[in-house]
Amino acid sequence: MEFIDVVMLAGKSAVNIALYTLLPIMVIMLIFMTFLEKLGVLDKIIQIFSPVLKPFGLNGLSLFALLQLNFVSFVAPFATLALMEQRGVSDRKLAATIAMIFAMGQANVFYPFIPLGLHWGAAILISIIGGLIASSLTYYIFARSLSNQDLSIQSDVIPQDKQPWTIVSVISQAGKDGIKMSINAIPMLVLTLTIVGFLKYLGFIHFLENLLEPLFNLFHIPIYYLMPSLVKFFAGGNAYYGVATELLQQHVFNVKIINQSSGFLICMLDLPAIGLIMSLGKRIAYIVKFTMIGAIIGLLFRTIIHIIYFS
């Protein structure tokens, strides 16, 4: 009976996330991005910013993803990634952009922590620098075997300046794409949330705390970091925020700990985010494996800087 309860709870949470968090933002962001594309604004932005971002292995659309993640929500850059794949951005630039996203923090976790004492300005700046480090390493080292040639537009697509479109058609198509991507994310969300549910039910987190406490003490790492780290990796940023607020209320966490730990606990490198990004398309799903090492190094940079800066 407990097995069914865990799965049902995970399914309910996954559907709530997909329908009430992912879907609205995905639809709005896709409509916004599609209008910019139809009006030619995206191409102008790419032309302007591509030379600036080129040394980091990025292009103009990557700038949208960076701003959306740090100032809107963790969901917002997914629409940009989907658009980059549709527009035929090279595998190598796509890998660099994904690595950047994985290494950075997300606005939907940054903002709620501000009233709790998070130094938002410094956290955002460190987040962006960490993301650029991750993108550069991925582009020049870890994804160098991928193609750097932008794919040609399919022959059955009408050139942009001749393609008929209306406001209604753009909203309708972007809505369909947003719904499709949100629904595609449900299976991975159910799986990851079910894993978290069973870990809690079986007492695995408490077991790990007892098992790893000597190792943590050896490196002078407080054991109370273990539970929020596991919750973050398996359930994502929103789940971590819930755990962190409880630890604050219990006086296990304080403002200093929140700021020091936000370098590695507020990031996109967790199972739900990996699953959601892989669900955006086959090419993206293949590329993700080339982004992990660069993203981890960018995240390590953020971790070290936060510990030093807020010590």
VOGU-3710 file (C-alpha; in Angstrom, 3 decimals, decimal comma):
1> mefidvvmla> 0,000/0,000/0,000  2,864/2,361/0,799  4,290/1,765/-2,689  1,048/2,948/-4,309  0,870/5,970/-1,984  4,411/7,067/-2,893  3,779/6,675/-6,627  0,409/8,454/-6,467  1,889/11,358/-4,513  4,782/11,605/-6,985
11> gksavnialy> 2,336/11,535/-9,900  0,193/14,264/-8,371  3,227/16,459/-7,730  4,569/15,861/-11,249  1,264/16,812/-12,875  1,002/19,913/-10,668  4,502/21,012/-11,669  3,895/20,309/-15,362  0,467/21,963/-15,571  0,729/24,806/-13,054
21> tllpimviml> 4,440/25,727/-13,248  5,890/24,569/-16,559  2,899/25,042/-18,853  2,022/28,720/-18,198  5,626/29,932/-18,380  6,469/27,743/-21,394  3,448/28,988/-23,340  4,055/32,669/-22,542  7,794/32,482/-23,236  7,270/30,572/-26,497
31> ifmtfleklg> 4,698/33,138/-27,660  7,087/35,964/-26,757  10,071/34,308/-28,462  8,045/33,405/-31,564  6,816/36,985/-31,987  10,392/38,240/-31,703  11,413/35,682/-34,318  8,605/36,601/-36,741  9,354/40,315/-36,378  13,044/39,748/-37,089
41> vldkiiqifs> 14,116/40,954/-33,646  15,847/37,687/-32,759  18,037/37,817/-35,843  19,095/41,383/-35,013  19,905/40,405/-31,421  21,938/37,445/-32,665  23,864/39,704/-35,062  24,614/42,227/-32,315  25,564/39,931/-29,461  27,053/36,901/-31,236
51> pvlkpfglng> 30,491/38,558/-31,654  30,519/39,428/-27,920  29,480/35,946/-26,802  31,458/33,988/-29,400  34,587/33,673/-27,185  32,418/31,810/-24,646  31,019/29,410/-27,286  27,613/31,128/-27,207  25,403/33,114/-29,563  22,722/35,790/-29,216
61> lslfallqln> 20,002/33,325/-28,251  22,230/32,059/-25,432  21,978/35,544/-23,927  18,202/35,111/-23,733  18,663/31,822/-21,874  21,111/33,451/-19,438  18,780/36,352/-18,644  15,672/34,162/-18,455  17,262/31,742/-15,984  18,713/34,374/-13,656
71> fvsfvapfat> 15,851/36,876/-13,780  12,647/34,963/-14,695  12,476/31,251/-13,771  14,169/27,905/-14,251  11,513/27,063/-16,865  11,993/30,169/-19,019  15,202/29,162/-20,876  13,669/25,848/-21,988  11,702/27,694/-24,666  14,916/29,300/-25,888
81> lalmeqrgvs> 16,705/25,935/-26,010  13,826/24,457/-28,007  13,986/27,413/-30,402  17,768/27,039/-30,762  17,292/23,406/-31,748  14,530/24,310/-34,214  16,651/27,047/-35,810  19,540/24,630/-36,332  22,091/26,112/-33,911  25,211/23,922/-34,023
91> drklaatiam> 25,585/21,035/-31,594  28,691/22,611/-30,086  27,051/25,975/-29,345  23,976/24,169/-28,038  26,178/22,121/-25,693  27,894/25,280/-24,425  24,526/26,922/-23,748  23,189/23,875/-21,884  26,363/23,665/-19,762  25,958/27,351/-18,926
101> ifamgqanvf> 22,360/26,755/-17,822  23,295/23,756/-15,667  26,028/25,734/-13,866  23,926/28,815/-13,062  21,354/29,485/-10,370  17,665/30,017/-11,100  15,544/33,066/-10,336  12,644/31,069/-8,852  14,964/30,012/-5,995  17,090/33,168/-5,775
111> ypfiplglhw> 14,100/35,481/-5,238  12,415/33,618/-2,338  15,740/33,542/-0,484  16,188/37,337/-0,607  13,872/37,957/2,394  15,778/35,207/4,209  19,080/37,078/3,817  20,507/36,026/0,450  22,853/38,616/-1,077  21,105/38,536/-4,440
121> gaailisiig> 23,403/40,872/-6,409  26,583/38,964/-5,583  24,836/35,613/-6,108  23,628/36,637/-9,589  27,050/37,925/-10,640  28,808/34,758/-9,430  26,121/32,669/-11,139  26,725/34,347/-14,513  30,510/34,035/-14,240  30,174/30,351/-13,343
131> gliassltyy> 27,890/29,821/-16,324  30,353/31,476/-18,721  33,183/29,324/-17,361  31,069/26,212/-17,936  30,126/27,243/-21,485  33,728/28,055/-22,421  35,152/24,787/-21,104  32,392/22,803/-22,785  32,794/24,546/-26,133  36,588/24,413/-26,324
141> ifarslsnqd> 37,315/21,127/-24,521  34,509/18,764/-23,593  32,280/19,225/-26,679  34,987/19,886/-29,245  34,117/16,622/-31,009  30,622/17,943/-31,799  29,836/19,780/-35,021  30,219/23,564/-34,967  28,292/23,956/-38,206  24,823/25,456/-37,928
151> lsiqsdvipq> 22,254/23,186/-39,543  20,511/24,380/-42,688  16,813/25,232/-42,533  14,615/22,415/-43,816  13,508/22,864/-47,432  9,807/22,634/-46,593  9,997/25,698/-44,331  8,984/28,939/-46,051  11,618/31,706/-45,706  10,780/34,041/-42,845
161> dkqpwtivsv> 10,144/37,130/-44,991  7,616/35,205/-47,142  5,990/33,081/-44,477  2,403/34,170/-43,773  1,536/34,513/-40,109  -1,033/36,126/-37,889  -1,171/36,907/-34,191  -3,692/34,101/-33,693  -1,574/31,557/-35,598  1,535/32,427/-33,576
171> isqagkdgik> -0,324/32,125/-30,255  -1,945/28,864/-31,364  1,287/27,218/-32,522  3,327/28,409/-29,543  0,570/27,168/-27,220  0,621/23,731/-28,851  4,417/23,536/-28,563  4,302/24,624/-24,913  1,667/22,026/-24,055  3,615/19,297/-25,861
181> msinaipmlv> 6,880/20,061/-24,040  5,132/20,295/-20,665  3,357/16,960/-21,136  6,603/15,323/-22,316  8,218/16,353/-19,032  5,733/14,452/-16,831  7,276/10,929/-17,071  10,728/12,112/-15,963  9,219/14,191/-13,156  7,183/11,219/-11,924
191> ltltivgflk> 10,295/9,027/-11,931  12,522/11,463/-10,029  9,847/12,383/-7,478  9,086/8,698/-6,908  12,776/8,068/-6,201  12,783/10,905/-3,658  9,614/9,545/-2,056  11,104/6,093/-1,594  14,372/7,490/-0,241  12,398/9,340/2,427
201> ylgfihflen> 10,086/6,396/3,158  12,971/3,914/3,551  14,933/6,293/5,777  17,811/6,293/3,313  18,750/9,922/3,968  19,035/9,336/7,726  21,087/6,190/7,000  23,471/8,171/4,775  23,885/10,833/7,428  25,040/8,233/9,950
211> lleplfnlfh> 27,236/6,478/7,372  28,950/9,564/5,949  29,277/11,652/9,104  32,892/10,505/9,767  33,847/11,388/6,175  32,184/14,786/6,430  33,958/15,433/9,740  37,284/14,498/8,134  36,868/17,307/5,588  35,265/19,659/8,132
221> ipiyylmpsl> 31,949/19,695/6,236  28,844/19,988/8,440  26,618/16,919/8,100  23,499/19,080/7,869  24,470/19,848/4,248  23,761/16,242/3,244  19,964/16,197/3,394  19,362/19,462/1,481  21,974/18,396/-1,091  20,223/15,075/-1,724
231> vkffaggnay> 16,806/16,718/-1,865  18,163/19,324/-4,284  19,732/16,732/-6,596  16,744/14,390/-6,692  13,830/16,855/-6,421  15,098/20,219/-7,668  15,408/23,808/-6,490  11,872/24,334/-5,202  12,161/21,243/-3,004  15,486/22,514/-1,656
241> ygvatellqq> 13,891/25,862/-0,792  11,258/24,045/1,272  13,908/22,074/3,162  16,081/25,159/3,699  13,213/27,154/5,209  12,546/24,305/7,641  16,241/24,198/8,607  16,169/27,963/9,150  13,154/27,636/11,430  14,979/24,909/13,360
251> hvfnvkiinq> 18,066/27,183/13,597  20,194/24,575/11,823  20,728/27,013/8,919  21,417/30,721/9,260  21,955/33,627/6,858  25,678/32,916/6,516  25,058/29,253/5,665  22,387/30,219/3,119  24,833/32,525/1,324  27,785/30,151/1,529
261> ssgflicmld> 25,799/27,155/0,261  23,903/28,936/-2,515  26,907/28,456/-4,811  26,190/24,725/-5,095  22,652/24,319/-3,748  21,034/26,925/-6,013  21,802/25,597/-9,468  20,190/23,731/-12,360  22,307/20,596/-12,137  19,717/18,221/-10,686
271> lpaiglimsl> 17,725/15,243/-11,965  14,451/17,087/-12,697  16,226/19,815/-14,710  18,328/17,270/-16,612  15,193/15,281/-17,429  13,254/18,374/-18,509  16,032/19,576/-20,799  16,432/16,112/-22,343  12,706/16,045/-23,071  12,993/19,130/-25,318
281> gkriayivkf> 14,265/17,194/-28,333  16,351/14,266/-29,558  19,359/16,390/-30,493  19,381/18,094/-27,097  19,028/14,733/-25,319  22,125/13,456/-27,158  24,158/16,599/-26,464  23,508/16,694/-22,688  26,198/14,100/-21,930  28,870/16,431/-23,337
291> tmigaiigll> 27,892/19,215/-20,933  28,258/17,571/-17,527  31,972/18,068/-16,797  31,998/21,709/-17,878  28,869/22,380/-15,823  30,367/20,720/-12,733  33,546/22,821/-13,025  31,474/25,990/-13,361  29,499/24,918/-10,306  32,705/24,223/-8,353
301> frtiihiiyf> 33,864/27,754/-9,161  30,599/29,161/-7,800  30,908/26,984/-4,691  34,453/28,134/-3,890  33,718/31,821/-4,509  30,603/31,730/-2,314  32,449/30,044/0,535  35,333/32,537/0,349  33,229/35,666/-0,240  30,685/34,938/2,500
311> s> 33,063/33,486/5,102
//
